[in-house]
Amino acid sequence: MALGSAPRLGSFSSFFRTSRKNSRIVLFPFAAFLLLLPLSFLTSCKTVSTVPRVYASWPLPSVVDKAQEAVSAGELSRAAILLLNHPEASAQKNEVEKKLLAALKLAQEKALKEGKKLEARSDSEVEALFTQLPAGSAFVPQTSAGNWPPVPVENPETNDPQNWLKGTATVIVNRGLRMVNGAAVPDIMLGSGFFITKDGYLLTNHHVIASMVDPDYKGYARLTIKLPNSRGESLPAKVVAWDLNHDLALLKVEYKPPYVFQFSPGPTLVPGEKVVALGSPGGFDATMTQGIVSATRRPLLPMSNVIQVDVAVNPGNSGGPLVNEKGQVVGIVFAGIQQFQGVNFAIPGEVVQKMLPLLKAAHGAVSVPWIGAGLVEDMIGLEVTYVTPQSPADWAGLKVGDRLVGFAGVKVNDISTIQNLVLAYGLNAVVPLDIVRDGKPQRIWCSLQKRPDEPLKRVVNEDLMANILPLAFGIVVDDTGTPVDQSFHVVKVFAGSAGDELGLTSGDPIIVKDSGIDERTKMFMVLLDIKKRLGGYLESMVELAAPLTARQMI
């Protein structure tokens, strides 16, 4: 069986390589592993000019002009935050506010005519936005995917594990032949899946079917599924939608499964709880293994924590359900560490349930929201380390060094809480951010827009190295005044970051010798020449890498 493409996992915030070896996190179709390459293989990074921050410090007439342009372009949420974040009054601003309210009402009426569910507030609440009255969140009208699957289905005896296996399938992506040492061998990707509706919808991992939807893949690919005990017969399948950030894919086949899985309505899993994994390791279908939950809240995906389990899973298990003793889905198996036994990972069931309506409505790639800010967690809470130019956070006037203490009226002190809130509100929502700036509490308004699949790649292509290092590796630097953006002194190192692991301290000189994006592993990599003061200024070369998915960006 063939190895797949490199995983797009936000596996660790970053990792470094000197002389020690790195553990490899492996996805479970027969999927590939993280591999560090020589920097000569990288796409080089160019020194770019600083991108000016926008709107936050502009005079009111300029802001009102931009808001008018946004209303005319139909960018209602952007217009709203421009106006909300500038409380000064003017006749021109009042006219634009009226035009925005009228546009909001038209959007509501249009959505109602189309029979779509709305997440908009009442007219009076929308109008109250401009007087800063509401204590919680506010929304621009938007459509909602509702709940899906809509109702539980009746199954045979749900406590019988033999019935559970009837709801599973082997997912097969046939990519024809590939050359190995001069010989042609089958190029096949195997994974697992499970049915969630009686009319043939099933779930698996995105990385299992990536060849079917990757625009950069130009080869042959055919998707089928094989049912348990089918004696080799397979059914053609199609990809309905996929979500790269949560490694999920929704498939459809013309088949009525005898068993349909349901998700656990219960509380979050706890360490020690018994779980069962179902799937097709190595292509051996209808395989069942048992174990326990080892840990929760492992930060391995860009937009979600994951569950760690000791259940025996192997290549081919990717996309298979992780169930409790009642047969209810509590997760989806997706990865493990190859060198270790019993260190495997699953996407939490509650996260999958949140994404199901979006997958059903997407008919393609799911758009996940963001504001465009980089954060770091510390003992106090959350500090802003980066603001993406021209992002919603930039429009709202968020600044590096701000402390984020509230999101949409909810107190926050960790990134995962914000990630859950972002998914709950969706694209084009307008929400308040409660921040502390220079020791003073403040509220600003921000919209949620589409998150790039690889946020760090955008940052690397658009900004200076001095701004990238704090975000990617937790190293805050000042420029030593050299003509190129390469020589720095360390100002601050965030606890738990790659810079902290290296033992860097304030005042240490560092030089960026080379940097670039490794398209094969989807990593941003830098080669640093460091001289640690605490090490007697002994010079050493260190290679750092950070995933382009950038979990620390919301």
C-alpha positions in Angstrom: 0.0 0.0 0.0 1.1 3.5 -0.7 2.0 6.3 1.7 -0.2 9.4 1.3 0.8 13.0 1.3 2.2 14.7 4.3 -0.3 15.5 7.1 -1.7 19.0 7.5 -1.7 18.8 11.2 -1.2 21.6 13.6 0.6 18.9 15.6 2.8 21.0 17.8 3.1 24.7 18.0 6.6 24.2 16.6 9.5 21.9 17.0 13.3 22.2 16.7 16.0 19.9 15.4 19.6 19.9 16.5 21.1 16.4 16.9 18.1 14.8 18.4 15.4 12.8 16.5 11.8 13.9 16.3 8.9 11.6 16.9 6.6 11.2 13.9 2.9 11.8 14.1 1.2 9.5 11.6 -2.2 9.7 10.1 -4.0 6.4 9.8 -4.9 5.5 6.2 -1.5 4.3 5.1 -0.6 8.0 5.4 2.6 9.9 5.6 4.7 11.3 8.4 6.3 14.6 9.3 9.7 14.9 7.7 12.2 17.7 8.0 14.0 18.5 4.8 17.2 20.4 4.1 16.5 24.1 3.7 17.7 23.9 0.1 14.4 22.3 -0.8 12.4 25.2 0.5 10.5 28.0 -1.1 12.6 31.0 0.0 11.1 33.8 2.0 11.5 37.3 0.7 12.0 40.4 2.8 9.0 42.5 2.4 8.0 46.0 3.4 5.8 46.5 6.4 2.1 46.4 5.6 0.4 49.5 7.1 -2.3 48.8 9.7 -5.6 50.2 8.6 -8.7 52.1 9.9 -8.1 51.9 13.7 -6.3 55.3 13.9 -7.9 57.0 10.9 -10.0 60.2 11.3 -13.7 59.7 11.4 -14.4 61.1 7.8 -12.0 58.5 6.3 -13.6 55.7 8.3 -17.1 56.8 7.3 -15.9 56.8 3.6 -14.6 53.2 4.0 -17.8 52.1 5.7 -19.8 53.6 2.8 -17.7 51.6 0.4 -18.2 48.4 2.4 -22.0 48.9 2.4 -22.0 49.5 -1.3 -20.0 46.3 -1.8 -22.3 44.3 0.4 -19.7 43.8 3.1 -22.1 44.6 5.9 -20.2 43.2 8.8 -17.1 45.1 7.8 -19.1 48.3 7.6 -20.6 47.6 11.1 -17.3 47.2 12.9 -15.8 50.4 11.2 -18.7 52.4 12.6 -18.9 50.6 16.0 -15.3 51.2 16.7 -15.5 54.9 16.1 -18.1 56.3 18.6 -17.7 59.9 17.4 -20.9 61.4 15.8 -21.3 63.2 12.5 -24.1 63.8 10.1 -22.2 61.8 7.4 -21.8 58.8 9.8 -25.5 59.0 10.7 -26.5 58.7 7.0 -24.2 55.7 6.5 -25.6 54.0 9.6 -29.1 54.4 8.1 -28.0 52.8 4.8 -26.4 49.9 6.7 -29.6 49.3 8.7 -31.6 49.3 5.5 -29.2 46.9 3.9 -29.5 44.6 6.9 -33.3 44.6 6.7 -33.2 43.8 3.0 -30.8 40.9 3.7 -33.3 39.6 6.3 -36.2 39.8 3.9 -34.3 38.1 1.1 -33.3 35.3 3.4 -36.8 34.8 4.6 -38.1 34.7 1.0 -35.6 31.9 0.3 -36.8 30.0 3.3 -33.5 30.2 5.2 -33.1 30.2 8.9 -31.7 33.5 10.2 -29.4 34.2 13.1 -30.1 37.9 13.1 -31.2 40.0 16.1 -34.3 42.1 16.1 -34.3 45.5 14.4 -34.2 47.3 17.7 -31.2 45.3 18.8 -29.4 46.0 15.5 -30.1 49.7 15.9 -28.8 49.5 19.5 -25.4 48.5 18.2 -24.6 52.0 17.3 -25.3 53.3 20.8 -23.0 50.6 22.4 -25.9 49.2 24.5 -25.8 45.4 24.2 -23.7 43.5 26.7 -23.3 40.4 24.6 -22.8 39.6 21.0 -24.6 41.0 17.9 -25.0 39.5 14.5 -25.2 40.6 10.9 -28.0 38.6 9.2 -26.7 35.3 8.0 -28.1 31.9 7.1 -27.8 28.9 9.3 -27.4 25.3 8.3 -29.6 24.1 11.1 -29.3 20.7 12.7 -28.2 17.7 10.8 -28.7 14.7 10.9 -32.2 16.0 11.9 -33.6 13.1 14.0 -32.2 10.0 15.6 -32.9 6.8 13.7 -34.1 3.4 14.9 -31.4 0.8 14.9 -31.2 -2.9 15.7 -29.9 -3.7 19.3 -27.5 -0.8 19.9 -25.6 -2.6 22.7 -24.6 -5.5 20.3 -21.1 -4.8 19.0 -21.9 -7.1 16.0 -24.5 -4.6 14.9 -22.0 -1.7 15.2 -19.7 -3.3 12.6 -22.6 -3.3 10.1 -22.5 0.5 10.1 -18.8 0.7 9.1 -17.1 0.7 5.7 -13.6 0.6 4.2 -12.9 3.8 2.2 -10.7 3.2 -0.8 -9.0 5.8 -3.0 -7.4 4.1 -6.0 -4.8 6.3 -7.6 -3.7 3.9 -10.3 -0.1 2.9 -10.4 3.2 4.5 -9.3 6.8 3.6 -10.0 8.9 2.1 -7.3 12.5 1.1 -8.2 11.5 0.9 -11.8 8.4 -1.3 -11.2 4.7 -0.3 -11.3 2.8 -1.0 -8.1 -0.8 -0.1 -7.1 -1.2 3.3 -5.5 -4.1 2.9 -3.1 -5.1 4.9 0.0 -7.1 3.0 2.6 -9.2 4.4 5.4 -12.3 3.8 7.4 -15.7 5.4 7.5 -19.1 5.0 9.3 -22.7 5.7 8.3 -24.6 8.5 10.0 -27.9 8.5 8.0 -30.1 5.8 6.5 -29.8 7.4 3.0 -26.1 6.6 2.7 -24.1 9.6 4.2 -20.9 8.5 5.9 -18.0 10.3 7.6 -14.2 9.8 7.2 -11.1 11.9 7.5 -10.1 14.5 5.0 -6.6 13.1 4.6 -8.0 9.8 3.5 -9.8 11.3 0.4 -7.4 14.3 -0.1 -6.5 13.2 -3.6 -10.1 13.5 -4.6 -10.4 17.2 -3.7 -6.8 18.6 -3.8 -6.6 21.0 -6.8 -2.8 20.4 -6.9 -3.2 16.7 -7.5 -3.3 16.0 -11.2 -3.3 12.3 -11.3 -6.0 9.6 -11.5 -8.2 9.0 -8.5 -11.3 6.9 -8.0 -13.3 6.7 -4.7 -15.2 3.6 -3.6 -16.2 2.0 -0.3 -16.3 -1.7 0.6 -18.9 -2.9 3.1 -18.1 -5.5 5.8 -18.0 -9.1 4.6 -18.7 -7.9 1.0 -16.2 -10.4 -0.5 -14.4 -7.8 -2.5 -17.5 -5.9 -3.9 -17.3 -2.1 -3.7 -19.7 0.8 -4.2 -18.9 4.0 -5.9 -18.9 7.0 -3.6 -18.6 10.8 -4.0 -17.2 13.5 -1.7 -20.0 15.9 -0.6 -17.8 18.2 1.6 -14.6 18.4 3.5 -13.1 20.4 6.4 -9.3 20.5 6.4 -9.1 22.3 9.7 -10.8 19.4 11.5 -9.7 16.6 9.2 -13.3 15.6 8.3 -15.0 14.6 5.1 -18.6 13.8 4.3 -19.2 11.1 1.7 -22.4 9.8 -0.1 -23.2 6.4 -1.5 -26.4 4.9 -2.9 -26.9 2.4 -0.2 -29.2 1.9 2.9 -27.0 0.7 5.7 -28.5 -1.7 8.2 -27.0 0.2 11.1 -26.5 4.0 11.5 -24.3 5.5 14.2 -25.5 8.1 16.6 -23.3 10.5 18.6 -23.1 10.5 22.4 -25.3 13.2 23.9 -23.4 12.8 27.2 -20.7 14.9 28.8 -17.1 15.2 27.6 -14.9 12.1 27.9 -12.7 11.7 30.9 -9.4 9.8 31.3 -9.9 6.2 32.1 -13.2 5.8 30.3 -13.5 2.7 28.1 -13.8 3.2 24.4 -13.8 0.9 21.3 -12.3 1.7 17.9 -13.9 0.2 14.7 -12.3 0.3 11.3 -10.2 -1.4 8.7 -6.5 -1.5 9.8 -4.4 -2.6 6.8 -7.6 -3.2 4.9 -8.9 -5.8 7.3 -12.5 -4.7 7.6 -14.9 -5.0 10.5 -12.0 -4.8 13.0 -12.7 -3.9 16.7 -10.2 -2.9 19.3 -10.7 -1.7 22.9 -8.9 0.6 25.3 -9.3 3.7 27.4 -9.1 7.4 27.1 -5.6 8.4 28.1 -6.0 12.2 28.0 -8.2 15.0 26.6 -7.4 18.5 25.2 -4.4 17.6 23.2 -3.7 20.6 20.9 -3.1 18.7 17.6 -5.6 20.2 15.2 -5.7 23.8 13.9 -9.2 24.5 15.3 -9.7 21.9 18.0 -8.2 19.9 20.8 -8.3 16.1 20.4 -8.6 13.0 22.5 -5.6 10.7 23.3 -6.4 7.0 23.5 -4.4 3.8 24.0 -6.7 1.8 21.7 -4.8 -0.3 19.2 -5.2 1.5 15.9 -3.0 1.2 12.7 -2.8 2.6 9.2 -6.2 2.0 7.7 -8.1 3.0 10.9 -8.3 6.7 9.9 -11.9 7.9 9.7 -13.3 5.0 11.8 -15.6 5.7 14.8 -14.5 5.7 18.4 -17.5 4.6 20.5 -18.4 4.2 24.1 -19.9 1.1 25.7 -23.3 2.0 24.3 -22.1 2.2 20.8 -22.4 5.9 20.6 -19.8 7.9 18.7 -17.4 9.9 21.0 -14.7 10.5 18.4 -13.2 9.8 15.0 -9.7 8.1 14.9 -7.3 10.1 12.8 -3.6 9.9 13.9 -1.0 8.4 16.2 2.8 8.5 17.0 4.5 5.9 15.0 7.4 5.1 17.4 5.1 4.7 20.4 2.6 2.0 21.2 -0.8 3.1 22.5 -0.4 6.9 21.8 -3.2 7.5 19.3 -5.6 10.4 18.7 -9.3 11.0 17.8 -11.3 14.0 16.9 -13.9 14.7 19.7 -17.5 13.7 18.9 -18.8 17.1 20.1 -16.6 18.9 17.6 -17.8 16.6 14.8 -21.4 17.3 15.7 -20.8 21.0 15.4 -19.3 20.6 12.0 -21.9 18.2 10.5 -24.5 20.9 9.5 -21.7 22.9 7.9 -20.5 19.9 6.0 -24.0 19.1 4.8 -24.6 22.7 3.6 -21.1 23.3 2.1 -21.1 21.1 -1.0 -17.3 21.5 -1.1 -14.8 23.0 1.3 -16.2 24.2 4.6 -15.4 27.8 5.4 -14.2 28.2 9.0 -14.2 31.7 10.6 -11.4 33.7 12.1 -10.5 37.2 13.2 -6.8 37.0 12.1 -5.0 37.4 15.5 -2.2 35.3 16.9 -2.4 34.5 20.6 -0.2 33.0 23.3 -1.4 31.4 26.5 0.4 32.3 29.7 -0.4 32.1 33.5 -2.5 35.3 33.3 -4.6 34.4 30.2 -4.2 35.4 26.5 -1.8 37.9 25.0 -2.0 39.1 21.4 1.3 38.3 19.6 0.3 39.1 16.0 -2.4 40.9 14.0 -2.7 39.9 10.4 -2.7 42.9 8.0 -6.1 43.6 6.4 -7.8 41.0 8.7 -10.9 41.6 10.8 -8.7 42.0 13.9 -6.7 44.7 12.0 -9.9 46.5 10.9 -11.1 46.4 14.5 -7.8 48.0 15.8 -6.5 45.0 17.9 -2.9 45.5 18.8 0.1 43.3 19.6 0.4 43.3 23.4 -3.3 43.6 24.1 -4.7 41.0 26.5 -7.9 39.3 25.3 -10.2 38.6 28.3 -13.6 38.2 26.6 -15.0 37.1 23.3 -18.7 37.8 22.5 -19.5 38.4 26.1 -17.8 35.2 27.3 -14.7 35.3 29.5 -11.8 33.5 27.9 -8.3 32.5 29.1 -7.4 29.8 26.6 -7.3 29.4 22.8 -9.6 26.3 22.6 -12.5 28.2 24.3 -12.3 30.9 21.6 -12.1 28.3 18.8 -15.4 26.8 20.1 -17.0 30.2 20.2 -15.9 31.1 16.7 -17.5 27.9 15.3 -20.7 28.7 17.1 -21.1 32.1 15.5 -20.1 31.5 11.9 -19.0 33.7 9.1 -20.0 37.4 9.1 -20.9 37.5 12.7 -20.1 40.8 14.5 -18.9 40.2 18.0 -17.4 42.3 20.8 -13.8 41.6 22.0 -13.1 42.6 25.6 -9.4 43.5 25.9 -7.0 45.1 28.4 -4.7 47.6 26.8 -2.0 49.4 28.9 -3.8 48.2 32.0 -7.2 49.6 31.0 -10.2 47.5 30.0 -11.7 48.3 26.6 -14.3 46.8 24.2 -13.9 46.7 20.5 -16.0 45.2 17.8 -14.8 42.6 15.3 -16.3 40.5 12.5 -15.6 36.9 11.6 -14.3 36.2 8.1 -13.1 33.1 6.3 -9.9 31.5 7.8 -7.2 30.7 5.3 -6.3 27.0 5.1 -2.6 27.9 5.9 -2.7 31.2 7.9 1.1 31.1 8.7 1.8 30.9 5.0 0.0 34.2 4.4 1.9 35.8 7.2 5.3 34.6 5.9 4.5 35.9 2.4 3.3 39.3 3.6 5.2 40.4 6.7 8.7 40.9 8.1 10.7 38.3 10.0 10.7 40.4 13.1 6.9 40.0 13.2 6.9 36.3 12.2 9.2 35.0 14.9 7.0 35.9 17.9 4.0 34.2 16.2 5.7 31.1 14.9 8.3 30.4 17.6 7.5 32.7 20.6 10.6 34.8 20.1 10.1 38.5 20.4 13.0 40.4 18.8 14.1 43.9 18.0 15.9 44.8 14.8 19.6 45.6 15.2 19.4 48.1 12.3 21.0 45.9 9.6 19.9 46.6 6.0 18.2 43.2 5.8 15.6 41.6 8.0 17.9 39.0 9.5 19.9 40.1 12.5 18.1 40.6 15.9 18.4 40.7 19.7 15.9 38.7 21.7 13.6 40.9 23.8 11.3 38.3 25.3 10.6 34.6 25.0 7.1 33.2 25.7 7.0 30.3 28.1 6.5 26.9 26.5 7.5 28.1 23.1 10.2 26.8 20.8 12.3 29.7 21.8 11.9 28.7 25.5 12.8 25.1 24.7 16.0 26.4 23.1 16.9 28.3 26.3 16.9 31.7 24.7 16.8 34.7 27.0 16.5 38.4 26.7 19.6 40.0 25.0 20.7 36.9 23.1 21.8 37.8 19.5 20.3 35.6 16.7 20.7 35.7 13.0 18.3 34.2 10.5 20.6 32.4 8.1 17.8 31.0 5.9 14.1 30.6 5.9 11.3 29.3 3.8 8.2 27.2 3.3 8.5 23.5 2.9 5.5 22.7 0.6 6.0 18.9 1.1 5.5 19.0 4.9 3.5 22.2 5.0 5.9 23.8 7.5 7.6 27.2 7.8 11.3 26.6 8.6 14.1 28.8 9.7 17.8 28.2 10.2 19.1 30.3 13.2 22.6 31.2 14.2 22.3 31.8 18.0 24.7 32.8 20.7 23.2 32.3 24.1 24.5 34.6 26.9 23.9 31.9 29.5 26.0 29.5 27.3 29.0 31.8 27.1 28.0 33.1 23.7 28.9 29.8 22.2 27.7 29.9 18.6 25.3 27.1 17.4 23.1 26.6 14.4 19.5 25.5 15.0 16.6 24.6 12.7 13.1 25.5 13.7 9.8 24.5 12.1 6.2 25.5 12.6 3.1 24.2 10.9 1.4 26.5 8.4 -2.0 25.7 9.9 -1.0 27.9 12.9 -3.3 26.7 15.7 -2.3 29.8 17.7 -4.1 32.0 15.2 -7.9 32.6 15.7 
